[in-house]
Amino acid sequence: MVTVSDLTYAYSGGKYVLDGVSFELEAGKCLAVLGTNGAGKSTLLKCIDCICHAEKGLATVSGRNIFTMDNKTRAQHIAYVPQSIDAVSMTVFDAVLLGRKPYIRWEAGTKDCEVVSRIIHQLGLDKYILRPVSELSGGEAQKVLIARALAQEPDLLLLDEPTSSLDLYNQHEVLQLIRKVVRFQNICALIIIHDLNLAARYCDYFLFLKDAHVYAYGSSEIFTAHTIHQVYGIKADVITHNNIPVIIPFPDTQKECNV
């Protein structure tokens, strides 16, 4: 389980980006972190991973205080995937193997190589295994970042727009894989995502941020036209097709919707 209590953070200018943010997420579930640009979504993930240091508040994973962990211990519990990273000249296998660093003392062992090979196969990266990451497309490189995070075998995955560089097929493939891993390994995932339809389809809980605060948090019952209108300033209908929520925005019309 992950708990965040009263998390507060301000940049040097003094304006609060996060103010009293609190939520809980049980193991085996995916949480979509939603909101407009500048709402504090990426800052929230960075505070949880101690990249940014919260002014106050508490964050725990599996009952342990994240903020008091040393770097190695934190890396064994939390894996963070940023929006992008500079391409590196190392091979895909070696890049994913970096995810095992928190567990390696002298050199990679048999288990480390087995974990890396398995995850590379799961993400469909087998044919790139000896290719330099710098030669891959943006979408392929993004999948390598996700593979490296999964190789850490964490209790908590922090994913900042993991589908932003992926085509339609790979968006669904990656989110299906993340959800499968989260449920099978009974871990937690916080996923920043701008596509509301992907969020509604693959996540179990939803955290809407607005004006540095939590506007709404909960399961699918809060994923409503009213919430979307209040957070994004746009009218939308939320319908169900084959038991899948579908969000239909109406940015250029005064169409009445269920708000």
N, C-alpha and C positions, 0 to 999 in steps of 0.2 A: 504494500500500500504506500501511496505517496500523500503527504499532507503538506499544505502550504498555509501558513497562518500570518495574517497581517503584514504581508510582504510590502515594503515601501522602498522606493528608489527615486532619486532625483539626479539629473545630470548637473554639471558644474554651474549652469545658468540658474539653478534653483527651482526650476519648474518640475513638479512631480510627474514622472512618467508612470509610476505605479504607486497607488496609495491605498494601503490596507487590503491588498488582494489575498483572498483566502479560498481554498477549495480542498477537497479530498478526492482521491481516485483509487479504487480498489484494484488489486492485481488481476491481470487478465483482460484489462480494458484499455481502449484507446480514447483519448480526449482530444478534441479539436479545439485549438485556440484561435478564436475568430475576432475580427474587428477591422476597422479601416486602417489605412497606412498611417503610421505614427501613433497607433493606439497603445503601444507598449508590448506587443506580442513577443518580438525578438528579445527585448530587454528582460521579459519574464523568464525566458529560457536561460538567458545568460546569468541572471541572478541565481537561479536554481543550481546552475553548474559552477557558480562562484567566479565566472569570468567578470561579471560586474558584482560589486559587493553591496548588498542591500543595507540601507540605513537601519532598518529594524525588521523584525519578523523572524519566522522560523520555517525551515523546510526539512522534512524528514523523508527517508526512503527505507522501507522495511523496518521502521521504528528507530532508525539511527539518524542523528542530527547531521545533515549534509554539511553545514557550515563549520563543523569541528573536525571533519575528516581531513587527513593529509591527502596530497594529490594522488598518490598511488591507490589508496583505498577508495577515493572518490571515483577514480577511473575504473575500478572493478565493479562499481555499483551504477554508474551513470555514463551513458554514451551520448555525445552531442554531435549532431550533424548540422553544420552551418549551411547557409544558403549557397555558398560557393567557396571554392578554395583554389589557389593557384595550382595549375597542373604541374606535376612532378615528373622527373625522368625515370623514376623507378618503375618496375613492372607492376602489373595489376596484382600478382600474387604477393609481392613484397609490400605493396601499399596496404593490402588487406591484412597482411601479417602484422602490421603496426598496431592493429587492434588488440593483438595478444601481448603487447608490451607490458601491461600491468601485471602479467603473470610470469613473465620470462625473467629468470635470474642471470643466466650466462648466455644461453643460446636457445633458439626455438626447439622444442621437443616434438615427439611424434604426435601428441595430442594437439599441439598448436597447429601443425601442418594439416592434420585431419579436419580440424574446425574450419580453417581457412578454405580448404578444398571443398568442403561441404557447402559453405555459404556462397562461394563463387559459383558453384553448380546451381544452387537455388535461385540465384539472381541471373542465371543465363549468361554468365561472363566467361564460360570455359574457353571459347575461341580467342579470348583476349588475354589469357592468363600470363603470357610472356611478352605482351605488348606494353610499351611504356604508356603510362597514364596520359602523358602529354600529347600522345597521338590519337587519343580517343575523342569522340564527339562530346559535347557538353552533357548530353543525356547519359551517355555511357560512363563518363567520369562521375556523374552524380550517383549512379548505381554503385560505383566503387566506394564512394564515401559511405553509403548506407551499408555496404558489405563490411567495411572496416568497423563500423559501429556495432554491427551484429556480432562480429568476431570477439568483441569485448565481453560477450555474454552478460550484459548488464541487467540490473533490476529495473532500470528506468531508461527509456529511449527518449531523447529530446531531438525532434526533427523540425528544422526551420525550412519550410516550403520544399519538402523533398521531391515534389512532382513538378517544380517550376520549369525544369529543362527537359521534361519528358514528353513524348508524343502521347496520343490518346491511349494506344494499346499499353505502353509502358507505365503510364499513370495508374491504370487499373491493376496491372501486374504487380507493381511495387507496393501499392496499398493493400492488395490482397495478401501479399507475402508478409508485410508488416503485421497485419491483423492476425494472420495465421501464427506467426512467431510469438506475438504477444499472448495469444490464448494458449498455445501449446506449452510455452515456457512459463506461463503464469507471471508475466511481468507487466509493466505499465509503459504507455507511450503517450507523450504530449506532442501533438502534431500541429504546427502552424500551417494553415492552408487557406488560400483565397477562394478556391472553387467550392462554393457552398454545396453543390450537388455531390462532389466527391466526399466532402465532410459528412453530409447526411447519410451517405451510403456506407461508409466504412468506419465511422467512429461511433462509439457508444454514448459518450457524453460531450457536452458542448459548453465552452467558456467564452462568453462574449465580453470583450473589454471595450469600455467607452469612457473617455475623460479620466483616464488613470484608475478607474474603478471597475469592479465586476458589475456589468449591467445585468447579466443573467447567467446562471449556471445550472445544469441539470441534464437529464436525458432528453429523448426526442420530443417530449411534451412542450419544451421551451422553444423548439425550433419552429417558430410561427411567423406568419406574415407580419404581425405586429412587432415582434422582436427585430426582424430584418429591417423594417421601416424605421424603427427608432435608432438602431445602431448605424445603418448605412444611409439613411435618408432616401430610400428608394422603395417604391411600392412593388409588391411581389405577391404571387399566389404560391401556396405550398400545397401540392396535390400528392396523391399516392398512385403509383403505377407498378403493378406486380409486387405489391408490398414494399416498394422502394420509394422514399420521399423524393419529390422532384420540385425544385424551386424555379419558378418562372418569373423573372423580373420584368417590370414595365417602366423603363426609364423615360420614355418619350410619350407617355400617355397618362391621362387622368383616370384610367380604368379603375373602377372600384374593386377593391380586394378585401379579403377577410382580415381587417385590422381592428 
